[in-house]
Amino acid sequence: MQVVVFKVNEEQFAVEASKVQSINDMMGITKVPKSEEYIKGLINLRGNIISLLDINLLLDIEKSTGQQENIIILNLQEESVGVTVDQVDEVLEIEENLIEKIENDRNKIYIKGVINFKDRIVTLIDIEKLIVK
């Protein structure tokens, strides 16, 4: 399984690469009045208008003091959605047996498990469970 590893406020997360359409640098965001708090706005990506979501709010993580530098465009149920992240670290090929299942609390059903590398732990998230409600 290939995963894209990214950082949000010093924590590392991963999503399945099959869900990722593209990774882009930060671009102009058009705010949407009276939208949900977790919607940062809209971006125009090569003529396609895409909703941009604040992954910090979705994951309930404080914003880092630095600037978010990347946008990950995801394919979710035939719709493209963008999430802003502090940085994209790498794309890795991992064995399924490296994913440790964790006891989920009911509020975090989007966590598939953790990938335990020798030097760090990366949380694998099911992006559809996180975003599609």
DSSP file (Angstrom, degrees, kcal/mol; ACC not computed):
  #  RESIDUE AA STRUCTURE BP1 BP2  ACC     N-H-->O    O-->H-N    N-H-->O    O-->H-N    TCO  KAPPA ALPHA  PHI   PSI    X-CA   Y-CA   Z-CA
    1    1 A M              0   0    0      0, 0.0    93,-3.3     0, 0.0     2,-0.4   0.000 360.0 360.0 360.0 132.6    0.0    0.0    0.0
    2    2 A Q  E     -A   93   0A   0     91,-0.2    15,-2.8    89,-0.0    16,-0.5  -0.799 360.0-173.8 -95.0 138.7    1.3    3.4   -0.9
    3    3 A V  E     -AB  92  16A   0     89,-2.8    89,-2.6    -2,-0.4     2,-0.6  -0.955  23.1-135.3-130.4 151.0    0.7    6.3    1.5
    4    4 A V  E     -AB  91  15A   0     11,-2.9    11,-1.7    -2,-0.3     2,-0.5  -0.933  23.6-152.3-103.7 121.6    1.3   10.0    1.4
    5    5 A V  E     +AB  90  14A   0     85,-3.3    84,-2.6    -2,-0.6    85,-1.4  -0.816  21.3 170.1 -99.0 130.4    2.8   11.3    4.7
    6    6 A F  E     -AB  88  13A   0      7,-2.8     7,-3.0    -2,-0.5     2,-0.4  -0.920  26.7-123.7-138.0 163.7    2.1   14.9    5.8
    7    7 A K  E     +AB  87  12A   0     80,-3.1    79,-1.6    -2,-0.3    80,-1.3  -0.899  18.7 179.7-114.6 135.8    2.6   17.0    8.8
    8    8 A V  E >  S- B   0  11A   0      3,-2.6     3,-1.7    -2,-0.4    54,-0.1  -0.945  80.0 -26.3-132.1 110.8    0.0   19.0   10.7
    9    9 A N  T 3  S-     0   0    0     -2,-0.4    53,-0.1     1,-0.3     3,-0.1   0.924 125.5 -47.7  48.6  56.9    1.4   20.9   13.7
   10   10 A E  T 3  S+     0   0    0      1,-0.2     2,-0.4    54,-0.0    -1,-0.3   0.396 116.9 111.1  69.9  -0.9    4.3   18.6   14.3
   11   11 A E  E <   -B    8   0A   0     -3,-1.7    -3,-2.6   111,-0.0     2,-0.4  -0.848  62.2-136.8-101.6 141.7    2.2   15.5   14.1
   12   12 A Q  E     +B    7   0A   0    109,-0.4   111,-2.1    -2,-0.4     2,-0.3  -0.834  25.2 175.0-101.8 135.0    2.6   13.1   11.1
   13   13 A F  E     -Bc   6 123A   0     -7,-3.0    -7,-2.8    -2,-0.4     2,-0.3  -0.851  12.3-153.8-127.7 163.6   -0.4   11.6    9.3
   14   14 A A  E     -Bc   5 124A   0    109,-2.3   111,-2.8    -2,-0.3     2,-0.3  -0.993   5.8-168.9-139.7 148.0   -0.8    9.5    6.3
   15   15 A V  E     -B    4   0A   0    -11,-1.7   -11,-2.9    -2,-0.3     2,-0.1  -0.944  42.2 -89.7-128.0 154.8   -3.6    8.9    3.7
   16   16 A E  E >   -B    3   0A   0    109,-0.4     3,-1.7    -2,-0.3     4,-0.5  -0.429  30.9-135.5 -63.7 133.2   -3.7    6.2    1.1
   17   17 A A  G >  S+     0   0    0    -15,-2.8     3,-1.2     1,-0.3    -1,-0.2   0.783 101.2  70.1 -62.6 -26.6   -2.1    7.4   -2.1
   18   18 A S  G 3  S+     0   0    0    -16,-0.5    -1,-0.3     1,-0.3   -15,-0.1   0.743  98.2  50.7 -63.8 -21.6   -5.0    6.0   -4.1
   19   19 A K  G <  S+     0   0    0     -3,-1.7    56,-3.2    55,-0.1     2,-0.5   0.607  92.5  92.9 -87.8 -13.5   -7.2    8.8   -2.7
   20   20 A V  E <   +F   74   0B   0     -3,-1.2    54,-0.3    -4,-0.5     3,-0.1  -0.714  45.0 177.5 -91.0 124.1   -4.7   11.5   -3.6
   21   21 A Q  E     -     0   0B   0     52,-3.2     2,-0.3    -2,-0.5    53,-0.2   0.879  67.0 -25.9 -86.7 -46.2   -5.2   13.3   -6.9
   22   22 A S  E     -F   73   0B   0     51,-1.4    51,-3.0     2,-0.0     2,-0.4  -0.986  48.4-129.4-161.9 165.4   -2.4   15.8   -6.6
   23   23 A I  E     +F   72   0B   0     -2,-0.3     2,-0.3    49,-0.2    49,-0.2  -0.995  34.5 179.0-123.4 126.5   -0.2   17.8   -4.2
   24   24 A N  E     -F   71   0B   0     47,-3.1    47,-3.1    -2,-0.4     2,-0.1  -0.873  30.4-107.7-129.0 156.6    0.0   21.5   -4.8
   25   25 A D  E     -F   70   0B   0     -2,-0.3    45,-0.2    45,-0.2    44,-0.1  -0.403  59.3 -76.4 -72.7 160.8    1.7   24.5   -3.3
   26   26 A M        +     0   0    0     43,-1.8     2,-0.2    -2,-0.1    -1,-0.2  -0.277  60.9 177.9 -58.2 143.8   -0.5   27.0   -1.5
   27   27 A M        -     0   0    0     -3,-0.1     2,-0.1     1,-0.0    18,-0.0  -0.810  38.3 -53.6-139.9 179.2   -2.6   29.2   -3.8
   28   28 A G        -     0   0    0     -2,-0.2     2,-0.5    16,-0.1    16,-0.4  -0.340  50.7-155.4 -62.0 134.1   -5.2   31.9   -3.7
   29   29 A I        -     0   0    0     14,-0.1     2,-0.6    -2,-0.1    14,-0.2  -0.951   5.6-148.4-116.4 128.5   -8.2   31.0   -1.6
   30   30 A T  B     -G   42   0B   0     12,-2.9    12,-2.6    -2,-0.5     2,-0.0  -0.865  23.2-131.2 -95.6 119.4  -11.6   32.6   -2.2
   31   31 A K        -     0   0    0     -2,-0.6    10,-0.2    10,-0.2     9,-0.1  -0.341  10.2-141.8 -68.9 149.2  -13.6   32.8    1.1
   32   32 A V    >   -     0   0    0      7,-0.2     3,-1.3     8,-0.2     7,-0.1  -0.953  20.4-128.6-114.7 112.1  -17.2   31.6    1.1
   33   33 A P  T 3  S+     0   0    0      0, 0.0     8,-0.0     0, 0.0     0, 0.0  -0.283  86.4   5.9 -60.8 143.3  -19.5   33.8    3.3
   34   34 A K  T 3  S+     0   0    0      1,-0.2     2,-0.1     3,-0.0     3,-0.1   0.713  95.2 141.6  59.3  25.9  -21.6   31.9    5.9
   35   35 A S    <   -     0   0    0     -3,-1.3    -1,-0.2     1,-0.2    -4,-0.0  -0.444  63.0 -74.4 -89.1 169.9  -20.0   28.6    5.2
   36   36 A E    >   -     0   0    0     -2,-0.1     3,-1.5     1,-0.1    -1,-0.2  -0.232  45.7-114.0 -58.1 152.8  -19.1   26.0    7.9
   37   37 A E  T 3  S+     0   0    0      1,-0.3    -1,-0.1    -3,-0.1    20,-0.1   0.838 114.1  57.8 -61.5 -34.7  -16.1   26.9   10.0
   38   38 A Y  T 3  S+     0   0    0     19,-0.1    16,-3.2    15,-0.1     2,-0.8   0.538  85.3  92.0 -78.0  -4.7  -14.0   24.0    8.6
   39   39 A I  E <   - H   0  53B   0     -3,-1.5    -7,-0.2    14,-0.2    14,-0.2  -0.816  54.2-173.7 -91.8 112.9  -14.4   25.2    5.0
   40   40 A K  E     -     0   0B   0     12,-2.3     2,-0.3    -2,-0.8    13,-0.2   0.820  50.1 -96.5 -73.8 -31.1  -11.4   27.5    4.3
   41   41 A G  E     - H   0  52B   0     11,-1.4    11,-3.1   -10,-0.2     2,-0.3  -0.990  47.7 -51.3 149.6-156.5  -12.8   28.5    0.9
   42   42 A L  E     -GH  30  51B   0    -12,-2.6   -12,-2.9    -2,-0.3     2,-0.3  -0.907  37.8-162.6-120.7 146.9  -12.6   27.6   -2.8
   43   43 A I  E     - H   0  50B   0      7,-2.4     7,-2.6    -2,-0.3     2,-0.7  -0.928  18.1-133.1-124.6 154.8   -9.6   27.3   -5.0
   44   44 A N  E     - H   0  49B   0    -16,-0.4     2,-0.7    -2,-0.3     5,-0.2  -0.917  25.0-176.8-107.7 107.5   -9.3   27.3   -8.8
   45   45 A L  E >  S- H   0  48B   0      3,-3.1     3,-1.9    -2,-0.7    -2,-0.0  -0.890  72.0 -36.1-110.9 104.0   -7.1   24.4   -9.9
   46   46 A R  T 3  S-     0   0    0     -2,-0.7    -1,-0.2     1,-0.3     3,-0.1   0.878 125.6 -42.8  49.3  45.1   -6.6   24.3  -13.6
   47   47 A G  T 3  S+     0   0    0      1,-0.3     2,-0.5     0, 0.0    -1,-0.3   0.354 116.4 113.1  88.2  -6.0  -10.2   25.5  -14.2
   48   48 A N  E <   -H   45   0B   0     -3,-1.9    -3,-3.1     2,-0.0     2,-0.6  -0.864  61.9-138.6-101.0 131.6  -11.8   23.3  -11.6
   49   49 A I  E     -H   44   0B   0     -2,-0.5     2,-0.4    -5,-0.2    -5,-0.2  -0.788  27.8-175.3 -89.6 124.1  -13.3   24.9   -8.6
   50   50 A I  E     -H   43   0B   0     -7,-2.6    -7,-2.4    -2,-0.6     2,-0.2  -0.964  25.9-121.6-126.6 134.9  -12.5   22.8   -5.5
   51   51 A S  E     -Hi  42  81B   0     29,-0.6    31,-3.2    -2,-0.4     2,-0.5  -0.541  25.7-147.9 -71.3 137.5  -13.6   23.2   -1.9
   52   52 A L  E     -Hi  41  82B   0    -11,-3.1   -12,-2.3    -2,-0.2   -11,-1.4  -0.945  13.0-160.9-113.6 122.9  -10.7   23.6    0.5
   53   53 A L  E     -Hi  39  83B   0     29,-3.4    31,-1.6    -2,-0.5     2,-1.0  -0.750  21.6-122.7-107.4 150.2  -11.1   22.2    4.0
   54   54 A D  E >>  - i   0  84B   0    -16,-3.2     4,-1.8    -2,-0.3     3,-0.6  -0.786  21.5-169.1 -90.4 101.7   -9.2   23.0    7.2
   55   55 A I  H 3> S+     0   0    0     -2,-1.0     4,-2.7    29,-0.6     5,-0.2   0.775  82.1  66.2 -66.7 -25.0   -7.7   19.7    8.3
   56   56 A N  H 3>>S+     0   0    0      1,-0.2     5,-2.9     2,-0.2     4,-0.7   0.928 106.1  41.9 -60.2 -44.0   -6.7   21.2   11.7
   57   57 A L  H <45S+     0   0    0     -3,-0.6     3,-0.3     3,-0.2    -2,-0.2   0.901 114.1  51.6 -69.9 -40.1  -10.4   21.7   12.6
   58   58 A L  H  <5S+     0   0    0     -4,-1.8    -2,-0.2     1,-0.2    -1,-0.2   0.889 118.3  37.2 -64.3 -38.6  -11.4   18.3   11.1
   59   59 A L  H  <5S-     0   0    0     -4,-2.7    -1,-0.2    -5,-0.1    -2,-0.2   0.497 109.3-123.8 -89.8  -4.6   -8.7   16.5   13.2
   60   60 A D  T  <5 +     0   0    0     -4,-0.7     2,-0.4    -3,-0.3    -3,-0.2   0.948  61.6 143.5  58.5  52.1   -9.2   18.8   16.2
   61   61 A I      < -     0   0    0     -5,-2.9    -1,-0.2    -6,-0.2    -2,-0.1  -0.964  54.4-109.8-121.7 137.3   -5.5   19.9   16.2
   62   62 A E        -     0   0    0     -2,-0.4     2,-0.1     1,-0.1    -5,-0.0  -0.300  40.8-102.4 -61.3 148.2   -4.3   23.3   17.1
   63   63 A K        -     0   0    0      1,-0.1    -1,-0.1     2,-0.0     2,-0.1  -0.454  35.5-120.4 -69.9 144.4   -2.9   25.4   14.2
   64   64 A S        -     0   0    0     -2,-0.1     4,-0.1     1,-0.1    -1,-0.1  -0.409  18.2-118.8 -78.7 163.9    0.9   25.6   14.1
   65   65 A T  S    S+     0   0    0     -2,-0.1    -1,-0.1     2,-0.1    -2,-0.0   0.749  91.3  79.5 -75.5 -22.5    2.6   28.9   14.2
   66   66 A G  S    S-     0   0    0      1,-0.1     2,-0.3     0, 0.0    -2,-0.1  -0.167  93.1 -88.7 -78.5 176.7    4.1   28.4   10.8
   67   67 A Q        -     0   0    0     19,-0.1     2,-0.4     1,-0.0    -1,-0.1  -0.658  35.9-118.2 -86.2 137.7    2.4   28.8    7.4
   68   68 A Q        -     0   0    0     -2,-0.3    18,-0.3     1,-0.1    19,-0.1  -0.662  33.9-177.4 -74.8 130.0    0.6   25.9    5.8
   69   69 A E        +     0   0    0     17,-1.2   -43,-1.8    16,-0.6     2,-0.3   0.670  49.1  51.6-107.4 -20.9    2.5   25.3    2.6
   70   70 A N  E     -FJ  25  85B   0     15,-1.9    15,-2.5   -45,-0.2     2,-0.4  -0.870  53.0-154.2-127.0 155.2    0.7   22.5    0.7
   71   71 A I  E     -FJ  24  84B   0    -47,-3.1   -47,-3.1    -2,-0.3     2,-0.6  -0.995  12.3-154.7-121.9 127.1   -2.7   21.5   -0.5
   72   72 A I  E     -FJ  23  83B   0     11,-2.6    11,-1.9    -2,-0.4     2,-0.6  -0.915   9.6-150.3-101.5 121.1   -3.5   17.8   -1.0
   73   73 A I  E     -FJ  22  82B   0    -51,-3.0   -52,-3.2    -2,-0.6   -51,-1.4  -0.821  18.7-165.3 -92.7 124.7   -6.3   17.3   -3.5
   74   74 A L  E     -FJ  20  81B   0      7,-3.5     7,-2.2    -2,-0.6     2,-0.7  -0.839  20.6-134.2-114.3 145.8   -8.3   14.2   -2.7
   75   75 A N  E     + J   0  80B   0    -56,-3.2     2,-0.5    -2,-0.3     5,-0.2  -0.889  32.7 172.0 -96.2 112.6  -10.7   12.1   -4.7
   76   76 A L  E >   - J   0  79B   0      3,-3.3     3,-1.5    -2,-0.7    -2,-0.0  -0.957  66.2 -30.4-127.7 113.7  -13.7   11.4   -2.5
   77   77 A Q  T 3  S-     0   0    0     -2,-0.5    -1,-0.1     1,-0.3     3,-0.1   0.912 124.1 -47.0  46.2  56.2  -16.8    9.7   -4.0
   78   78 A E  T 3  S+     0   0    0      1,-0.2     2,-0.4    -3,-0.0    -1,-0.3   0.635 122.2 101.6  64.8  17.4  -16.3   11.3   -7.4
   79   79 A E  E <   - J   0  76B   0     -3,-1.5    -3,-3.3     2,-0.0     2,-0.4  -0.985  67.2-132.4-129.8 142.5  -15.7   14.7   -6.0
   80   80 A S  E     + J   0  75B   0     -2,-0.4   -29,-0.6    -5,-0.2     2,-0.3  -0.800  27.1 176.9 -94.8 135.4  -12.4   16.5   -5.5
   81   81 A V  E     -iJ  51  74B   0     -7,-2.2    -7,-3.5    -2,-0.4     2,-0.3  -0.990  16.4-144.2-135.7 142.1  -11.7   18.2   -2.2
   82   82 A G  E     -iJ  52  73B   0    -31,-3.2   -29,-3.4    -2,-0.3     2,-0.4  -0.835   9.6-167.7-107.7 147.2   -8.6   19.9   -1.0
   83   83 A V  E     -iJ  53  72B   0    -11,-1.9   -11,-2.6    -2,-0.3     2,-0.4  -0.994  19.1-131.4-128.7 141.2   -7.1   20.0    2.5
   84   84 A T  E     +iJ  54  71B   0    -31,-1.6   -29,-0.6    -2,-0.4     2,-0.3  -0.751  28.5 179.4 -91.9 135.8   -4.4   22.3    3.7
   85   85 A V  E     - J   0  70B   0    -15,-2.5   -15,-1.9    -2,-0.4   -16,-0.6  -0.918  39.1-119.1-132.2 158.9   -1.4   20.8    5.5
   86   86 A D  S    S-     0   0    0    -79,-1.6   -17,-1.2    -2,-0.3     2,-0.3   0.932  91.1 -25.6 -64.3 -45.1    1.8   22.2    7.0
   87   87 A Q  E     -A    7   0A   0    -80,-1.3   -80,-3.1   -18,-0.1     2,-0.5  -0.958  54.2-122.4-164.7 151.3    3.9   20.2    4.7
   88   88 A V  E     -A    6   0A   0     -2,-0.3   -82,-0.3   -82,-0.2     3,-0.1  -0.877  28.1-174.9 -95.0 126.7    3.9   17.0    2.6
   89   89 A D  E     -     0   0A   0    -84,-2.6     2,-0.3    -2,-0.5   -83,-0.2   0.922  47.8 -40.8 -91.2 -50.9    6.8   14.8    3.8
   90   90 A E  E     -A    5   0A   0    -85,-1.4   -85,-3.3     2,-0.0     2,-0.5  -0.991  40.0-113.0-169.3 166.4    7.0   11.8    1.5
   91   91 A V  E     -A    4   0A   0     -2,-0.3     2,-0.3   -87,-0.2   -87,-0.2  -0.985  41.4-173.2-113.9 125.9    5.2    9.0   -0.4
   92   92 A L  E     -A    3   0A   0    -89,-2.6   -89,-2.8    -2,-0.5     2,-0.6  -0.900  27.1-137.4-124.6 148.4    6.0    5.6    1.1
   93   93 A E  E     -A    2   0A   0     -2,-0.3     2,-0.3   -91,-0.2   -91,-0.2  -0.921  35.9-179.4 -97.1 120.0    5.3    2.0    0.2
   94   94 A I        -     0   0    0    -93,-3.3     2,-0.3    -2,-0.6    -2,-0.0  -0.905  29.2-117.5-123.7 152.8    4.3    0.2    3.4
   95   95 A E    >   -     0   0    0     -2,-0.3     3,-2.0     1,-0.1     4,-0.4  -0.666  25.0-126.9 -82.6 140.7    3.3   -3.4    4.2
   96   96 A E  G >  S+     0   0    0     -2,-0.3     3,-1.5     1,-0.3    -1,-0.1   0.826 108.2  64.3 -56.9 -31.7   -0.2   -3.8    5.5
   97   97 A N  G 3  S+     0   0    0      1,-0.3    -1,-0.3     3,-0.0    -2,-0.0   0.617  89.4  67.8 -72.9  -9.3    1.2   -5.7    8.5
   98   98 A L  G <  S+     0   0    0     -3,-2.0    18,-1.0     2,-0.1     2,-0.7   0.661  79.8  94.2 -77.5 -16.1    3.0   -2.5    9.6
   99   99 A I  E <   -D  115   0A   0     -3,-1.5     2,-0.6    -4,-0.4    16,-0.2  -0.674  66.9-154.7 -83.1 117.4   -0.3   -0.9   10.4
  100  100 A E  E     -D  114   0A   0     14,-3.3    14,-2.4    -2,-0.7     2,-0.2  -0.812  12.7-133.9 -92.9 122.9   -1.2   -1.4   14.0
  101  101 A K        -     0   0    0     -2,-0.6     2,-0.3    12,-0.2    12,-0.2  -0.498  24.0-156.8 -71.3 142.8   -4.9   -1.2   14.7
  102  102 A I        -     0   0    0     10,-0.2     2,-0.8     9,-0.2     9,-0.0  -0.879  27.9 -97.8-121.7 157.3   -5.8    0.9   17.7
  103  103 A E        -     0   0    0     -2,-0.3     2,-0.2     1,-0.0    10,-0.0  -0.613  48.6-142.6 -72.3 110.6   -8.7    0.9   20.0
  104  104 A N        -     0   0    0     -2,-0.8     2,-0.3     5,-0.1     5,-0.1  -0.499   3.0-139.9 -78.1 139.9  -10.8    3.7   18.5
  105  105 A D    >   -     0   0    0     -2,-0.2     3,-2.2     3,-0.1    -1,-0.0  -0.718  34.0-107.8 -88.5 157.6  -12.8    6.1   20.6
  106  106 A R  G >  S+     0   0    0     -2,-0.3     3,-0.6     1,-0.3    -1,-0.1   0.725 116.6  56.6 -61.3 -23.6  -16.1    6.9   19.0
  107  107 A N  G 3  S+     0   0    0      1,-0.2    -1,-0.3     2,-0.1     3,-0.2   0.601 106.3  50.5 -83.6 -10.5  -15.1   10.4   18.0
  108  108 A K  G X   +     0   0    0     -3,-2.2     3,-1.6     1,-0.1    -1,-0.2  -0.289  58.8 137.7-124.6  49.0  -12.2    9.3   16.0
  109  109 A I  T <   +     0   0    0     -3,-0.6    -1,-0.1     1,-0.3    21,-0.1   0.644  64.5  74.2 -68.1 -13.0  -13.6    6.5   13.7
  110  110 A Y  T 3  S+     0   0    0     -3,-0.2    16,-3.8    19,-0.2     2,-0.7   0.567  72.0  98.1 -77.8  -7.7  -11.5    8.0   10.9
  111  111 A I  E <   - E   0 125A   0     -3,-1.6    14,-0.2    14,-0.2    -9,-0.2  -0.734  48.8-177.1 -85.8 116.7   -8.2    6.6   12.4
  112  112 A K  E     -     0   0A   0     12,-2.3     2,-0.3    -2,-0.7   -10,-0.2   0.789  57.1 -75.9 -79.9 -29.9   -7.4    3.4   10.6
  113  113 A G  E     - E   0 124A   0     11,-1.3    11,-2.7   -12,-0.2     2,-0.4  -0.967  49.8 -75.2 159.6-171.3   -4.3    2.7   12.7
  114  114 A V  E     -DE 100 123A   0    -14,-2.4   -14,-3.3    -2,-0.3     2,-0.7  -0.949  25.1-140.7-122.6 145.1   -0.8    3.8   13.3
  115  115 A I  E     -DE  99 122A   0      7,-3.4     7,-2.4    -2,-0.4     2,-1.0  -0.918  19.7-152.6-102.7 116.3    2.3    3.0   11.3
  116  116 A N  E     + E   0 121A   0    -18,-1.0     5,-0.2    -2,-0.7     2,-0.1  -0.760  17.9 178.1 -98.9  96.5    5.2    2.4   13.7
  117  117 A F        -     0   0    0      3,-2.0     3,-0.2    -2,-1.0    -2,-0.0  -0.464  43.5-106.3 -85.2 166.8    8.5    3.2   12.1
  118  118 A K  S    S+     0   0    0      1,-0.2    -1,-0.1    -2,-0.1     3,-0.1   0.876 117.6  31.0 -62.3 -36.6   11.7    2.9   14.1
  119  119 A D  S    S+     0   0    0      1,-0.1     2,-0.3     0, 0.0    -1,-0.2   0.491 128.0   6.9-104.3  -3.5   12.1    6.6   14.5
  120  120 A R        -     0   0    0     -3,-0.2    -3,-2.0     2,-0.0     2,-0.4  -0.990  61.1-119.9-167.4 165.9    8.5    7.9   14.5
  121  121 A I  E     - E   0 116A   0     -2,-0.3     2,-0.4    -5,-0.2  -109,-0.4  -0.977  22.9-163.6-119.7 132.0    4.8    7.0   14.6
  122  122 A V  E     - E   0 115A   0     -7,-2.4    -7,-3.4    -2,-0.4     2,-0.6  -0.960  15.8-134.9-117.4 130.9    2.5    8.1   11.8
  123  123 A T  E     -cE  13 114A   0   -111,-2.1  -109,-2.3    -2,-0.4     2,-0.6  -0.749  15.6-146.9 -86.8 122.4   -1.3    8.0   12.1
  124  124 A L  E     -cE  14 113A   0    -11,-2.7   -12,-2.3    -2,-0.6   -11,-1.3  -0.791  19.2-163.9 -90.4 122.8   -3.1    6.5    9.1
  125  125 A I  E     - E   0 111A   0   -111,-2.8     2,-1.1    -2,-0.6  -109,-0.4  -0.852  25.1-132.9-113.1 145.3   -6.4    8.2    8.5
  126  126 A D    >>  -     0   0    0    -16,-3.8     4,-1.6    -2,-0.4     3,-0.6  -0.811  24.5-163.7 -88.6  99.1   -9.4    7.1    6.5
  127  127 A I  H 3> S+     0   0    0     -2,-1.1     4,-2.4     1,-0.3     5,-0.3   0.791  82.9  57.3 -63.3 -29.7   -9.9   10.4    4.7
  128  128 A E  H 3> S+     0   0    0      1,-0.2     4,-2.1     2,-0.2    -1,-0.3   0.902 107.0  47.8 -68.3 -39.1  -13.4    9.5    3.6
  129  129 A K  H <4 S+     0   0    0     -3,-0.6    -1,-0.2     1,-0.2    -2,-0.2   0.821 114.1  49.2 -69.3 -28.6  -14.6    8.9    7.1
  130  130 A L  H  < S+     0   0    0     -4,-1.6    -2,-0.2   -20,-0.2    -1,-0.2   0.901 126.0  22.8 -74.1 -41.4  -13.0   12.2    8.2
  131  131 A I  H  < S+     0   0    0     -4,-2.4     2,-0.8    -5,-0.2    -3,-0.2   0.887 107.6  70.7 -97.6 -44.4  -14.5   14.3    5.5
  132  132 A V     <        0   0    0     -4,-2.1    -1,-0.1    -5,-0.3   -55,-0.0  -0.665 360.0 360.0 -83.4 110.7  -17.7   12.6    4.2
  133  133 A K              0   0    0     -2,-0.8    -1,-0.2    -3,-0.0    -4,-0.1   0.392 360.0 360.0-114.4 360.0  -20.2   12.9    6.9
